[in-house]
Structures are given as structure tokens and as C-alpha cells.
Amino acid sequence: MLPFLKNNNDDTWLFVGLGNPGDEHQGNRHNIGFMLIDALASEYNFSSFRSKFQGHLSEGKLENQKLILLKPITYMNNSGQSVKAAAKFFKIKPERIVVFHDELDLEPGKIRIKQGGGNAGHNGLKSVQAHMGSPGFWRVRMGIGHPGDRNKVHSYVLKDFAKTEQKWLEPLLDACARHAGLLVQGEVNDYMSKVVMDIKAA
């Protein structure tokens, strides 16, 4: 159990998926965060997305906690504008914000969770940190692999997932969404374990 939950009566969480708006980016590797937010909304029958706070927003309940789902549509480099606006309106502290994003430094289909820390050059995370004024939010790092050449990174993340990558992408999204209740309960280690087990069993 996470210590900050023990005496906190606030029951609202904000889950953010990072990505770029527009049909041309919908299937990009950089948009895995958007894909996860869509998977969550579908899994738990949340409200239809509406435009608010420079993003697409959906609301619902998960494990008796109010959960806000947000996809910033400011483009990746300005994602923090949307996150800050939503967090301010709903009065959500950084420790109750979970950001899902692509991670070049993890093998495809792998995930890691951490609170705070550096941004490893991820422009979306840079923007969120800058606008929130704190690195204290949670991050779910979703591995997409690295092209092997730093000069190819830009084109790599802005290309769609290949058909062969669907073999690990779909199980990853399904598992991350299915066990999301553990995140709002503060059971981060259990969440990681169950997601990993589901992916291996897929």
C-alpha cells in the first residue's frame, strides 16, 4: 500500500495518456498512451469523451474512486498545459496522477512504473513536469523498443505499429486496462505483477 493513501480522503484520480491528435497519428508508436486511455474507457464503460482542458476527457468510477481519463490534444510537446488545467479544476495532487507513455529504453511489451524521476528526453513528460511544477506524478512506462540509431528515433516513434507488433501490443493494452483498479488502490507492485503475468500468458 502506498503511504500517501493512508490519510487521504480525496477519492479522485487523473489518468493521462500521452500522444498526438489527428487521424494521421492514431496508430503511431508515440500514441500508445492514447491507446491505453481508450482501452480503459472501453473496459469500464466510462462516459463518452468530450473536449475539455485542451484535451479529450472521460469520467467514471473505478474501485469506488472517481477516475478522470485525459488525452491532451495540444500535441506531445505541450501536453502539460492540458494536464495542469484538468488537475487544477478537479483539485488533484501530483501523487494521484498517473501518466501512461511510450518508452524507447524498454523492450517492446515491457512496462515499468515509477514516481517522479527524470524524463529521459521524452517531450511529453518534460511538458507535464514543467507545467505541474513537480515530478511527483506516477508514470507507467510502456516499452516500444529503440530503432538502434538515435537519428532514427523521430521517424520511428511517429510511424504506426507494424502488424507483427500487434502480438504484444494488444495483450499489453488489455492487461494494463484490466488491472487498473490496483493502481487507484495504491497496489503498484501487484499491478505490475498481474500485468506481466497476463502478457506472458497471452
N, C-alpha and C positions, 0 to 999 in steps of 0.2 A: 504494500500500500504506500502511495506517495505521501510524504509527511505533510505537504501543504493542503491536503484534503481534509485532515482530521478536524479542524475547527472552522471550516469554510462553509457557510450556509448558502453561498451563491451556487445556483444549480445550472448555470448557462455556460455552454462551451461553444467555441468557434473552430470549425474545421475548414481549412483553406487549401485549395488545390491550385498550384501554380501552372500557368500555361499562357498561350497566346490566343486571342479571339480570332474568329473567322474560319470559314469552311476550309480554307487552304492549309490551316494549321491543325485541324481537328485530329488527324491521325499521327501527328509528329511525336517523336520520342520526347521532346521538350514538354509535351502536353499530358504526360502520364498523370500529373496531379489533377488536371481537369477530369480525366477518365475515372480516377478514383472517386472523386466527388459525385460524378454521375452514377457510379456503381453504388455508392452509399444511398443516394436519393432513391434509387430503384429498389435496393434491398429492403429499405424500411418504409417505403411508400410515403416519402416526405412530400410536402407541398410542391406544386409546380414552381420552377424557377421564375423569378421576376427581377427586373432591373432595379438595382438599388446600390448605393455606395460605390458607384463606378464598377459594378460587378453584377454577376448573376447570383441571386440568393434564394435559398430554400430553407424552410424551418420544419422542425419536428421534435419528437421526443425519443430518447434512447436511454434505456435503463433508468427511467424516471428523471432523466436530466434533459433540460432544454438544449437542443443542438442546432446551431446555425451552420449551414453549409454555404461556402462562398467561393466563387470563381471570379477573380479580378479580371476585368476586360480592358485594362489600361495598357496592355502589353507587358511582357515579363519585367522589363526594366523599371516599371513604375507600380508594381504590384502592391507596394507598401501603402500607397495612397488609399486604396480600397480597404485594405486590412485595418488601417488606423481608423478610418471612418466607421466601419462596422463595429470595431472593438469599443470605440468611444460611445456610440449610440447605445449599445447593449451593456456597457459598463463591464467589459470582460477584461480581466487581468491577463498579462502575457502567459502566465503559467497555465491558463485554461484555453490557450490557443495551440492548435496542432496544425502544422504546415506540411503538406504532402508534396514532394517534389522529386524530379529526376536526379540521379546521382551517377556521374561519369565514373567515379572511383570505386564503384561496386559492380560486381559481375551481374549480368542480366538476370533478373528474377530474384536477386537477393535484397533484403531490407535490413536497415538498422534504425534505431530510434535513439535520439539524444535530445537533451535540453541545453539550449544555448550553444556556445562554441562559435567557431569561425564559419565562414560561408563558402570556403573553398573556391572563390571566384564565381559563385552562382549569382547572377544578376538579380534574380527574383528575391533570393534571400537577403542580398545586400540592401535592396529597397525596403523590405519588411523591417530589417534591423534598424535602418536609418529612420524610418517613419515612426516606429514604435518606441525608439529611444532606448531599447533594451533587447538583448539577445536571449531573454529568458523564456521565449516560447519553445514549444516542443516541435521536433522535426522528424518526420518519417521519411527517411532517405530510401528511395526506390531505385535499385540498380538498373542502369540501361547499358552498362559497358562503355568502353572507350574505343575510339577508332584507331588508336595506336599512334596517332600523329596529332600534336596539338594544333597544327594548322588546318586540320580537317574537322575539328570539333564543331565549329559553327554550322557547317553544312550537315554534319552528322545528326545533331540534335534537331535540326529543322527538317529532317526527312521523316517520312512515315515509317512506322514499324514494318519490317518485312513480314511476309506471310509466315515464314518459319519461326519468327519471334512470337507469334500468337500462342505457340505451345507453352510458353512460360508466362506471357503477359496476362492471358485470361485467368489462369489459376491464381496469379499474384493479386490481381484486382478483386477477384471473388473472395479470396481468403482475407485480404485486408478489410474488406467491407463486412464480411460475415462476423468477424470478431471485434468490430469497433466498439462494442459495448464495454469491453475490457479497458479501453482507453479512458472512457469517461468514468470508470470506476477506479482509475488510478493503478490498474494492474498491468503495467507496461511489460514486465517480464513475461507474464502469462500470454499477453497479446503476441509478443514476438514468437514465443514457443509454438503457439497454436497456428499462427500464420505459416511458420516454417514447416510444421508437420503437414499441414494441408497441401502446401506446394509440393512437398516431396511425394505425397500420396497421389497427386494428380496424374 
